[in-house]
Amino acid sequence: MSRPTIHDVARMAGVSLSTVDRVLNDREGVRKSTQIRVSEAMQRLGYERNLAAANLSRRRLYRLRFVLPSGSNAFMRGLETCLRERMAGAARESTLIEVATVPPFDAQALAAELRGIDAGQVDGVAVVATDATAVRVAVRDLRARGIAVVTLVSDLPSSERQHFVGIDNVQAGRTAASLLGRFCRWRRGKMAIVAGSMLVRDHVERRLGFEQVLRAEFPDQSISAVIEGLDDQDIVEERLARALAEDPGIVGVYSLGAGNRGISRAVSVLAEESRPSVVVHELTRFSRDALIDGVFDAVIHQDETREIDVAIRALRALADGGFVDGAAERIGVEVFLRDNLP
């Protein structure tokens, strides 16, 4: 069965094509009763508006800004690469994408970047959020100026952001604890947690989920230390190596963020029989190799390509005054071992 068209709507409503077009594009000159009749005809027919074509006809341009952390975080650079790959295709759909970067975990720099966004130049902003009052205030000001805001990867709850695009980070942390608890079931000991910074919500929530499951289901295991490595591989290596040397009872390592090369270097120098089991985040070229080599035991992943596509769709919908279907746009938690690598 063919999809209903604007001609079908006009025929059922008993109006002209130009009248249907005026209703679809919110133009003046249509009586309220006629608007209702056209809307009812659309509902009965199941007519779905081709928003891209409508926007093209009225020269609607979506101007979107993505604000990401700078630095060597491989996952963030993957997001940036994906965005740049999307730019040409998005332009054909009347969408202009810009990318800005700020120093990681720097709430003041992030807030300053958001405050500097011109409402006359940008319709929607996707931001990897640092959980701080200054950032919440900046988001509130963006919304007050009519700019749509979604958070990406790391959320900013209790703010005026309209949607979060990312995995359930508590669930991800719980998954990591279930994996490490089972990997270390016969090795009573301690777990080391390596975070980028506890200033970002995704790391806080992952730690929460991890500790919930570890305490409830694996009482023989305990938390040794929480190491903040600032997502810098050299800092991560130095601090984790020191923790492993000072506490030989560490049997598991859970990395909440980036710096996986530092994790690998700190673990690889140990005798194989005394190495801890390791669970990290994000399937990159390096973490894939570490899985294959047996240095990492599991990688928890989120699909960065899908996240970018969902963020673009969400910002376009919100800029049009619509809503985002959270269930349909859900980002799932993926788990990779070396046996199921894509």
Secondary structure, DSSP 8 states (H G I E B T S, - for coil): -----HHHHHHHHT--HHHHHHHHTT-SS--HHHHHHHHHHHHHHT----HHHHHHHTT--EEEEEEEE-SS-HHHHHHHHHHHHHHHHHHHTTEEEEEEEE-TT-HHHHHHHHHT--TTT-SEEEE-----HHHHHHHHHHHHTT-EEEEESS--TTSS--EEES--HHHHHHHHHHHHHHHTTTS-EEEEEEES-TTSHHHHHHHHHHHHHHHHH-TTEEEEEEEE-TT-HHHHHHHHHHHHHH-TTEEEEEE-SS-HHHHHHHHHTS-GGG--EEEEE---HHHHHHHHHTS-SEEEE--HHHHHHHHHHHHHHHHTT----TTTT----EEE-TTS--
